[in-house]
Structures are given as C-alpha cells and as structure tokens.
C-alpha cells in the first residue's frame, strides 16, 4: 500500500485506481481521504503516474487537496540480488491533504486536526525522492524504501522517511483452470512505515509510525482490490488508518490510442 | 501562512504537470509508432539475439515441471493473462513482440527461456517477470516448449488452459 517493490507497469498499459484512507482522529474529526491515480507504463524501464487527491473530514467539508506527478525509473537492465528503482515525484498538495501516501519528517496526527478552510490555504510544492530497493525470493518480495522530501521553499529542511514491507502470493503455482477466487490470485503481506525527522532533527522520535497488514486480490480480468488496516505505533500516530483501493488495468492502452490515430495493427 | 494563491496559480501548475504527463505519454507513444513493420522485424531479430546472451549456468537449468500436463495448461492460462497482449494469443508475435514459435525460441533450452522471462529484455520493451513466483515462470516455459514450431494450431492442452 505504501511500500513499493521494483516492478513497473507493463509498457503500454494504463492502470486507473481509486484509493481511499479512512482515518481516526483523536483531537478532531475522523476523515476519509482519497485519490484517483492514472499509471502508465511508458517504457519497460519507466512508469509515470498522475494522482488527484481529495478528502472529506466528517463534520467539516470535502475538498480537492492537490496533485502529484510520480515517475519511477529502473536503471538496471537485469535482475540483481537487490533491485533498485529511482522514484521522483513533484507534488502540489495543500496542508489539508490526509491521504498519508507516506510519512515524512515530523508528520504527526495533530497535523490533521486543522479545519479544512484554514489548512487548504497553506500550499506546498514538494520534490520527493525515493530509492526503491526490492528483492523477490521463493515467492517472497521484500522491499525497503528510504525517502527524502524537500519543500521547494528554500527555508524548509529536507525531510526523511521510510517504508519496509514483505508480501507473498498465497500459492506459488497457478492452477490449470481459470479461476477468480483461488489462492494464486491472493497476495498477503505486512508493511511498516514512518518518519525519520529532518536535517535539523533526524531520528524516529517526534514523528509517526505504522504497522499494517495488507491483502490484495488480483482478478484475471484486470481488476485488483487492495485492503490494509494500519495501526499507529506511538502517540503521534493515528490509531487506525483503514486503506483500500480498487484498480483496473487496461492492457495495450497505448496500442489502442495508436490505432485511434490511424496506426496500423 | 503563505499568500492565498489557490486556485488560480494551482490551476496553472496543475496544467503544467498534466501537459508534462501528456508529453511523456506522447514521447513514449511516438517512439513506439515510429517502428514500421520492417523495423519491427529488425527489432524482433534483436530480441532473438538476447537468447545467446543468457549465462551458461542459467541456460543449463532443468525445468522441474517438464512433462507435466497441468503445467502446460496452467502456463497457457498465465501466458494469456500476462504475455498474449504483446506476443499474440497464438504466440506468433505481432508488431510489439516476437513470435515464440520460431526455431530460435523452440530450440532454446528451458533454462534460457526461464532466464529471459525472469530478467526481461528491458531495453527492447519486455518487462521483467520475476514478480511471478518461480513455479509459475516454469509453467509458462513448459507451455512455450509445448507449442509447435511455426504451426497453425495450438496444442489441445494449451487451449484448455486459456482463461479467455
């Protein structure tokens, strides 16, 4: 959900996802944050994504909170013992954003208690860099994502965070017959993510951390459903972040567009 | 608090990002459309040369599912789901990806095909498939080795295993 492995979108495929986070808030109203994501496999080594974020805070309002443009680039041609992918994202998100795509710097639960009308006026332009390290062995994928974020205001420090996760399909062999609800289509995992402070105060303190089991169901028709309840590990964290997403992959989208503009099959 | 610039400035910056996203799409799209059929043949030749680059140790790996009819059917199902979009539903290839029924592929060892499946040919557009568990990759290899070389029909078992 938060941790990325090193696998990119297949070239020419478009994936559209609706993803949401339902969060509890101790000193304020609970909220429901969501995004719509468009992920396109531009090349076998390059995936580009556009996110549109919004949120509804119960007893307050629903607002559009910003957008992100994410790029993942695979620098190495072959599989290695550990596989790196470079992640570069530009985001223009206001302070009312609550999707918690990752935890960075000194992000804490109380950041989300500010009323929407006030929080939305504070607009951030951020550059986010991640190194996605991932390894698949005997069906298990283990991934580690250190991240660094810089608000483009010169006065703001670099902020840091991490995500680490492991996942595995429930069956390693495909059954010979077509099936939807079979073990090979289900993936279970667990992840942990949190902040690491900033250049002025680095470390695990004064930030939030989460532990989240996760489950994904990949349907042969191209639909995927993901669910993950995340549990806050300290007093700075939300007690519960219930995340879920539904996505549809359109294979050969690039080819469809090509034909639309008169390309030959 | 910063100046209240939302939404006019935000709208402009959002437009810039959407345009950049669209440009990246068009660049990738334009490069793929510039491949004419003749160039496609050349590209496919490049794919086949990758077979010779597989390390000897990987080439000699034994297929643990060899002769398993269930593996052929399951491999056919996986092929339809993950590979047919580019290699064609009959594995005879199309503009984007080469035929897997050619002599080059059919004479390749199972270990060679497994290695290429695992590592992809990222430079020429084939993604890595190590996200599929190792037994599933062997199932696909078993299916590929069951295909007749440049023949007209699919084997019965493969047809049985296809999901669509």
Boltz contact constraints between the chains, C-beta under 6 A:
constraints:
  - contact:
      token1: [A, 7]
      token2: [B, 131]
      max_distance: 6.0
  - contact:
      token1: [A, 10]
      token2: [B, 127]
      max_distance: 6.0
  - contact:
      token1: [A, 11]
      token2: [B, 125]
      max_distance: 6.0
  - contact:
      token1: [A, 40]
      token2: [B, 25]
      max_distance: 6.0
  - contact:
      token1: [A, 42]
      token2: [B, 24]
      max_distance: 6.0
  - contact:
      token1: [A, 42]
      token2: [B, 28]
      max_distance: 6.0
  - contact:
      token1: [A, 43]
      token2: [B, 28]
      max_distance: 6.0
  - contact:
      token1: [A, 44]
      token2: [B, 122]
      max_distance: 6.0
  - contact:
      token1: [A, 44]
      token2: [B, 125]
      max_distance: 6.0
  - contact:
      token1: [A, 44]
      token2: [B, 127]
      max_distance: 6.0
  - contact:
      token1: [A, 45]
      token2: [B, 122]
      max_distance: 6.0
  - contact:
      token1: [A, 48]
      token2: [B, 24]
      max_distance: 6.0
  - contact:
      token1: [A, 50]
      token2: [B, 21]
      max_distance: 6.0
  - contact:
      token1: [A, 67]
      token2: [B, 14]
      max_distance: 6.0
  - contact:
      token1: [A, 69]
      token2: [B, 17]
      max_distance: 6.0
  - contact:
      token1: [A, 69]
      token2: [B, 21]
      max_distance: 6.0
  - contact:
      token1: [A, 77]
      token2: [B, 122]
      max_distance: 6.0
  - contact:
      token1: [A, 77]
      token2: [B, 123]
      max_distance: 6.0
  - contact:
      token1: [A, 78]
      token2: [B, 119]
      max_distance: 6.0
  - contact:
      token1: [A, 79]
      token2: [B, 118]
      max_distance: 6.0
  - contact:
      token1: [A, 79]
      token2: [B, 119]
      max_distance: 6.0
  - contact:
      token1: [A, 79]
      token2: [B, 128]
      max_distance: 6.0
  - contact:
      token1: [A, 79]
      token2: [B, 130]
      max_distance: 6.0
  - contact:
      token1: [A, 92]
      token2: [B, 13]
      max_distance: 6.0
  - contact:
      token1: [A, 121]
      token2: [B, 4]
      max_distance: 6.0
  - contact:
      token1: [A, 123]
      token2: [B, 6]
      max_distance: 6.0
  - contact:
      token1: [A, 136]
      token2: [B, 130]
      max_distance: 6.0
  - contact:
      token1: [A, 139]
      token2: [B, 133]
      max_distance: 6.0
  - contact:
      token1: [A, 169]
      token2: [B, 133]
      max_distance: 6.0
  - contact:
      token1: [A, 172]
      token2: [B, 133]
      max_distance: 6.0
  - contact:
      token1: [A, 172]
      token2: [B, 135]
      max_distance: 6.0
  - contact:
      token1: [A, 173]
      token2: [B, 135]
      max_distance: 6.0
  - contact:
      token1: [A, 174]
      token2: [B, 74]
      max_distance: 6.0
  - contact:
      token1: [A, 174]
      token2: [B, 78]
      max_distance: 6.0
  - contact:
      token1: [A, 174]
      token2: [B, 136]
      max_distance: 6.0
  - contact:
      token1: [A, 174]
      token2: [B, 139]
      max_distance: 6.0
  - contact:
      token1: [A, 176]
      token2: [B, 70]
      max_distance: 6.0
  - contact:
      token1: [A, 176]
      token2: [B, 73]
      max_distance: 6.0
  - contact:
      token1: [A, 176]
      token2: [B, 74]
      max_distance: 6.0
  - contact:
      token1: [A, 176]
      token2: [B, 161]
      max_distance: 6.0
  - contact:
      token1: [A, 178]
      token2: [B, 163]
      max_distance: 6.0
  - contact:
      token1: [A, 220]
      token2: [B, 81]
      max_distance: 6.0
  - contact:
      token1: [A, 220]
      token2: [B, 163]
      max_distance: 6.0
  - contact:
      token1: [A, 251]
      token2: [B, 85]
      max_distance: 6.0
  - contact:
      token1: [A, 252]
      token2: [B, 85]
      max_distance: 6.0
  - contact:
      token1: [A, 254]
      token2: [B, 29]
      max_distance: 6.0
  - contact:
      token1: [A, 258]
      token2: [B, 33]
      max_distance: 6.0
  - contact:
      token1: [A, 263]
      token2: [B, 33]
      max_distance: 6.0
